[in-house]
């Protein structure tokens, strides 16, 4: 059975845009997934990247156009300039880590949190928003306060591990054959890889 390590950031627009399609691809191939939320700003710093707001205006303008087009292609509701972005990624990431340890549909939770940011104009650092997403996806809302220390440790480890494995952006998918796929626009390639085409 195929396995995918999925590195992502809960405030990443492309994580949001990848979500439902990625889940469909993993399910189609019977692939297991380990969800590894990380600090995208820390990842940029460690791998030579630049946060969006500090990029040259040409890159910023292109990013906005690309996000708009990707949203149209996916059919997902999307706000180019959400009210609460950027925000603190740690609380939502800790909740995902706790949910993964508890067992359940972690992909649905990731999708609910990223949708809250990029479509619903909610602050995913807000405990009430995280609780609502946990409840919506079948998890105990009390997970928001569960395993904070373990969540913090895992969150930091995810970043270190990502850098050591060649990750430099989000979303980033690594198969058990160490094939690496960066970005929502590489999901077709991931699908082909899981199909044995390369």
ZAMAR-22908 format. One record per residue: z, x, y of N, C-alpha, C in turn. Coordinates in steps of 0.1 Angstrom, whole numbers, plus 5000, padded with zeros to 4 digits. Layout:
BEGIN
ZXYZXYZXY;...
END
This chain:
BEGIN
500050084988500050005000500050095012;499150065022499150135034500350115043;500650225051501750215060501350265074;501850205084501550245098502850265106;502950375112503950395122503350355135;504050265142503450205154504350245166;503850335174504550375186504050295198;505050245206504650155217505750145227;505350095239506350075249506349925253;507449865255507549725257507049685271;506849775280506249745293504749785294;504249825283502749865283501849745282;500949735291500049615291499149625278;498749745274497949755263498649735249;499949755249500749705238500749555237;500849485248500749345248499349295243;498349355249496949315245496649345231;497249445225497049485211497749395201;498849345205499849275196499249185185;498749065189498348975179497249035170;496249105175495149155167495749265157;496649345162497249445153497949385142;498749275145499449215134498449155124;497349095128496349045119495749145110;495449265116494849375108495849425098;497149445102498149495092498249395081;498349265084498449165074497249155065;496049165070494849165062494849275052;495349385055495349505046496649515038;497549425040498849435033499649565037;499449615049500049735054501449705059;502449795055503749785061503749855074;504649815083504649875097506149915100;506250035105507550065112507350065127;508049985134507949965148508850075155;508250155164508950265170508750255186;509550165192509550155206510050295212;509450325224509750455230509650445245;510250545252510150555266508850615270;507950535275506550575278506550675290;507450665299507550755310507950895305;508950895296509351025289508151085281;507450995275506251045267505251105276;504951045288503951095297504451235302;505751245305506251375310506151485300;506451445287506451545276505051585272;504051505275502651535270501651555280;502051575293501051595303500451475310;500951355307500451235313501151205326;500551115333501051075347501350925347;502450875352502750735353501650665361;501250545358500150475365500250475380;501450455386501550455400501350595407;501350695399501150835405499750885402;498950805395497550855392496650845404;495550915404494550905415494150765416;493750725428493350585431492150545422;491250635419490150605410490650555396;491650625391492150585378492950455379;493650435390494450315391493450195392;492450205400491450095401490750065388;490350175381489750155368490650085358;491950125358492950065349493049915351;493049875364493149725367491949655361;490749715364489549655359489549645343;489949755337489949755322490949655317;492149645323493049545318492549405319;491849375330491349245332490249215321;489449305319488349285309488949275295;489949355291490549355278491249215276;491849165287492549035286491548925283;490348935289489348835287488848835273;488648965268488148985254489148925244;490448955246491448905237491748765238;491548705250491848565252493348545255;494048645257495448635260495748605275;496648525279496948505293497548635298;497248665311497548805316497648805331;498648865336498948885350498749035353;497749065361497449205364498649275371;499449195379500549255386501749175384;502449195372503549105369504749135379;505549035380506649035390507749145387;507949175374508949265369508449385362;507549455369506949575363506849685373;507249805370507949845357509349795358;509949795346511349755344511949845334;513249845332513949925322513549875308;512949965300512449945287513549945276;514650015279515650035269516249915263;516649815271517349695265516449625255;515149595258514249535249513949615237;513849745239513649835228514849845218;516049845224517249835215517249715207;516849605213516849475205515849475194;514649535196513649555186514149635175;514849745178515449835168516449765159;517349685166518349605159517649495150;516649435155515849335147515249395135;514649515137514049575125515049615115;516249655119517349685109517849555102;517749445110518249315104517249255094;515949285097514849225089514349095094;513049085094512448965100511049005106;510448915113509148935119509249005132;509249145131509449225142508249225151;507049215145505849205153505849085162;506348975157506448855166507348875178;508448945175509348975186508749075196;508049175192507349265201506349185210;505649095203504649015210505348925220;506448865217507148775226507648845238;508248965236508749045247507649095256;506549145251505449195259504749075267;504648965260504148845266504948795278;506348805276507248775287506948855299;506648975298506449065309505049035315;504049035307502649045312501948905313;502548805308502048665310502948565317;504248585314505248485319506048535331;505848655336506548705348508048705346;508448745334509948755332510348905331;511548925334512149065334512649095320;511949175312512449205299513549305298;514149335309515449405309516549315310;516249185313517249085315517749035301;519049035299519648995286519248855282;519148765292518848625288517348615283;516548695289515148695284515048745270;515748855268515748915254516248825244;517348755248518048655238517048545235;516348495245515348395243514248435234;513748555235512648615227513148625212;514448675211515048695197515048555191;515648455198515748325192514348265189;513448275198512048225196511448275183;511748405179511148465168511948465155;513048385155513848375143514948475141;515348545152516448645151517648585157;518848645153520048605160520048665174;520248575184520248625198521348735200;522348735192523448835194523048975191;521848985185521349125183521149195196;521049125207520949185220522049285223;523249255217524449345219524849415206;523949415196524249475183523749615182;524549705178524049845175523449915187;524149905198523649965210523550115209;524650175203524650325201523550365192;523350295181522250325171520950305178;520850195186519550175193519250285202;520150335209519950445219519550565212;520250595200519850715193518450705187;518150595181516850575175515750575186;515950515197515050515208514750655213;515750745214515550885218514750955207;515150935194514450995183513050955182;512750825185511350785184510450865194;510950895206510250975216510051115210;511051175205510951315200509951315189;510051225180509151215168507751195172;507551105182506251075187505551205192;506251275200505651405206505351495195;506251505185505951605174504751565165;504451435165503351385157502051365164;502051405177500751405184500551275192;501551195194501451075202501451115217;500651045225500651075240500450945248;500350835242500150705250500550595241;500450475246500850355239499850235242;499550165231500050175218499350285210;500050335200499550445192499950415178;498950425169499150395155498850515146;499750545137499550655128499650605114;498550625106498550585092499250685083;499550645071500150735062499350845058;498050845062497150955059497051045072;497951025082497951095094496651075103;496050965101494950925110495550855122;495150905134495750855146494850775155;495350665160494550575168495350545181;494750575192495350545205494650435212;495450335216494950225224494550095217;494649995225494249865220492749855217;491949945223490449945221490050025208;491050075201490750145188491250065176;491549935178492049855167490849845156;489649835161488549815151488449945142;488750055148488750185141489850185131;491050135135492150125126491850035114;491149925117490749835107489849895097;488849965102487850035093488550145085;489550215091490250315083491050255072;491750145074492450075064491550015053;490349995057489349945048488650055040;489050185042488550295035487250355040;486850315052485550365057485650505063;486850535068487050675072488550705073;
END
